[in-house]
Amino acid sequence: MRSVDLRPELLPSPVSRQRLDELSCEIHRIADLVTASSEDADEAIQAFNEATGHDYEAFDFAHYSGSRSVEDFAAEAARPARPQVADITRDELVEIVSRVLAASPESDYYLRLLEANVLHPEVSSLILHPPEGLEGACAEQIVDEALRYRPLAF
């Protein structure tokens, strides 16, 4: 399948250098509070989450450096936690999954975008820890599996 150009609302929004620097400083500050087991850490995390719309925990601040830079963490925090697009198409979902599979620099954003726009509760696992039968699957197969999911009605 050929690559699909994603609409602007599906692309990660740019983050100003000033905003990245502000969030990076706060991430460092909170990481220091968490590492020192400061009583102020929980309050700082709660304020950070309220300001960014995310739901980070102490672990996220204490261990982010093992998997990403502070700037990557700050960029994630500056963008919507659950970026929903009402009229997203199958082709767009395939392109999003392709970008995750290719480990693009914005893979974390595209994974959050995917999770926010499909009903499958474990859609990220279809990519990162595929069940039997989906190992090595292409983006189209992963999207089709995700779109087949229907929640149980009680």
C-alpha positions as a Python dict, from the first residue, in 0.01 Angstrom:
ca = {
    (1, 'M'): (0, 0, 0),
    (2, 'R'): (126, 346, -79),
    (3, 'S'): (188, 603, 192),
    (4, 'V'): (-104, 832, 276),
    (5, 'D'): (-50, 1198, 352),
    (6, 'L'): (-204, 1262, 690),
    (7, 'R'): (-429, 1561, 745),
    (8, 'P'): (-287, 1835, 970),
    (9, 'E'): (-514, 1734, 1259),
    (10, 'L'): (-351, 1389, 1258),
    (11, 'L'): (5, 1520, 1271),
    (12, 'P'): (184, 1602, 1596),
    (13, 'S'): (144, 1971, 1666),
    (14, 'P'): (462, 2178, 1678),
    (15, 'V'): (582, 2278, 2024),
    (16, 'S'): (768, 2603, 2076),
    (17, 'R'): (1122, 2600, 2212),
    (18, 'Q'): (1001, 2807, 2509),
    (19, 'R'): (731, 2551, 2596),
    (20, 'L'): (976, 2261, 2561),
    (21, 'D'): (1221, 2438, 2790),
    (22, 'E'): (952, 2517, 3051),
    (23, 'L'): (825, 2159, 3057),
    (24, 'S'): (1178, 2016, 3058),
    (25, 'C'): (1268, 2224, 3363),
    (26, 'E'): (953, 2108, 3542),
    (27, 'I'): (1019, 1744, 3448),
    (28, 'H'): (1372, 1771, 3593),
    (29, 'R'): (1235, 1936, 3908),
    (30, 'I'): (972, 1668, 3958),
    (31, 'A'): (1223, 1390, 3886),
    (32, 'D'): (1447, 1533, 4160),
    (33, 'L'): (1152, 1546, 4402),
    (34, 'V'): (1057, 1187, 4322),
    (35, 'T'): (1416, 1064, 4357),
    (36, 'A'): (1448, 1239, 4693),
    (37, 'S'): (1117, 1088, 4807),
    (38, 'S'): (995, 1439, 4876),
    (39, 'E'): (642, 1484, 5006),
    (40, 'D'): (606, 1760, 4747),
    (41, 'A'): (641, 1514, 4455),
    (42, 'D'): (276, 1405, 4448),
    (43, 'E'): (154, 1763, 4454),
    (44, 'A'): (396, 1862, 4176),
    (45, 'I'): (289, 1565, 3962),
    (46, 'Q'): (-77, 1648, 4013),
    (47, 'A'): (-17, 2011, 3909),
    (48, 'F'): (183, 1896, 3603),
    (49, 'N'): (-98, 1661, 3500),
    (50, 'E'): (-361, 1931, 3545),
    (51, 'A'): (-157, 2171, 3333),
    (52, 'T'): (-90, 1920, 3054),
    (53, 'G'): (-401, 1699, 3054),
    (54, 'H'): (-193, 1384, 3103),
    (55, 'D'): (-194, 1126, 3381),
    (56, 'Y'): (174, 1074, 3457),
    (57, 'E'): (287, 897, 3770),
    (58, 'A'): (602, 919, 3982),
    (59, 'F'): (751, 629, 3787),
    (60, 'D'): (729, 830, 3463),
    (61, 'F'): (944, 1107, 3608),
    (62, 'A'): (1189, 881, 3789),
    (63, 'H'): (1260, 656, 3492),
    (64, 'Y'): (1195, 849, 3170),
    (65, 'S'): (1568, 885, 3095),
    (66, 'G'): (1600, 511, 3041),
    (67, 'S'): (1389, 529, 2726),
    (68, 'R'): (1383, 889, 2601),
    (69, 'S'): (1523, 1236, 2638),
    (70, 'V'): (1370, 1503, 2857),
    (71, 'E'): (1286, 1694, 2539),
    (72, 'D'): (1090, 1397, 2402),
    (73, 'F'): (905, 1369, 2734),
    (74, 'A'): (834, 1745, 2726),
    (75, 'A'): (706, 1727, 2366),
    (76, 'E'): (472, 1443, 2462),
    (77, 'A'): (345, 1639, 2762),
    (78, 'A'): (287, 1950, 2549),
    (79, 'R'): (58, 1763, 2309),
    (80, 'P'): (-289, 1623, 2377),
    (81, 'A'): (-291, 1304, 2584),
    (82, 'R'): (-576, 1151, 2381),
    (83, 'P'): (-583, 1316, 2036),
    (84, 'Q'): (-921, 1219, 1890),
    (85, 'V'): (-1028, 1280, 1532),
    (86, 'A'): (-1393, 1196, 1468),
    (87, 'D'): (-1376, 1108, 1100),
    (88, 'I'): (-1048, 917, 1082),
    (89, 'T'): (-1037, 671, 792),
    (90, 'R'): (-903, 318, 762),
    (91, 'D'): (-631, 439, 523),
    (92, 'E'): (-524, 701, 776),
    (93, 'L'): (-514, 438, 1052),
    (94, 'V'): (-298, 219, 829),
    (95, 'E'): (-57, 509, 777),
    (96, 'I'): (-49, 575, 1152),
    (97, 'V'): (31, 210, 1225),
    (98, 'S'): (296, 216, 950),
    (99, 'R'): (463, 510, 1122),
    (100, 'V'): (461, 325, 1454),
    (101, 'L'): (602, 11, 1292),
    (102, 'A'): (876, 217, 1124),
    (103, 'A'): (975, 358, 1465),
    (104, 'S'): (941, 712, 1338),
    (105, 'P'): (1062, 988, 1571),
    (106, 'E'): (699, 1058, 1660),
    (107, 'S'): (597, 694, 1721),
    (108, 'D'): (477, 765, 2075),
    (109, 'Y'): (241, 1033, 1945),
    (110, 'Y'): (108, 808, 1670),
    (111, 'L'): (51, 527, 1919),
    (112, 'R'): (-153, 761, 2143),
    (113, 'L'): (-344, 881, 1835),
    (114, 'L'): (-424, 522, 1741),
    (115, 'E'): (-534, 433, 2095),
    (116, 'A'): (-764, 735, 2108),
    (117, 'N'): (-931, 658, 1776),
    (118, 'V'): (-1009, 286, 1779),
    (119, 'L'): (-1226, 89, 2020),
    (120, 'H'): (-986, -204, 2064),
    (121, 'P'): (-869, -178, 2428),
    (122, 'E'): (-527, -333, 2355),
    (123, 'V'): (-453, -185, 2012),
    (124, 'S'): (-97, -97, 2110),
    (125, 'S'): (-36, -462, 2202),
    (126, 'L'): (-138, -566, 1851),
    (127, 'I'): (172, -377, 1737),
    (128, 'L'): (417, -404, 2025),
    (129, 'H'): (330, -753, 2155),
    (130, 'P'): (130, -916, 1875),
    (131, 'P'): (-82, -1218, 1956),
    (132, 'E'): (-36, -1546, 1775),
    (133, 'G'): (-121, -1497, 1411),
    (134, 'L'): (-24, -1130, 1400),
    (135, 'E'): (352, -1171, 1445),
    (136, 'G'): (517, -980, 1161),
    (137, 'A'): (181, -852, 1037),
    (138, 'C'): (166, -553, 806),
    (139, 'A'): (-9, -230, 902),
    (140, 'E'): (-323, -323, 707),
    (141, 'Q'): (-363, -653, 897),
    (142, 'I'): (-314, -481, 1233),
    (143, 'V'): (-572, -214, 1151),
    (144, 'D'): (-822, -471, 1026),
    (145, 'E'): (-781, -670, 1349),
    (146, 'A'): (-826, -355, 1557),
    (147, 'L'): (-1137, -252, 1363),
    (148, 'R'): (-1294, -599, 1403),
    (149, 'Y'): (-1314, -548, 1778),
    (150, 'R'): (-1661, -487, 1917),
    (151, 'P'): (-1719, -425, 2288),
    (152, 'L'): (-1954, -665, 2461),
    (153, 'A'): (-2300, -526, 2528),
    (154, 'F'): (-2453, -617, 2862),
}
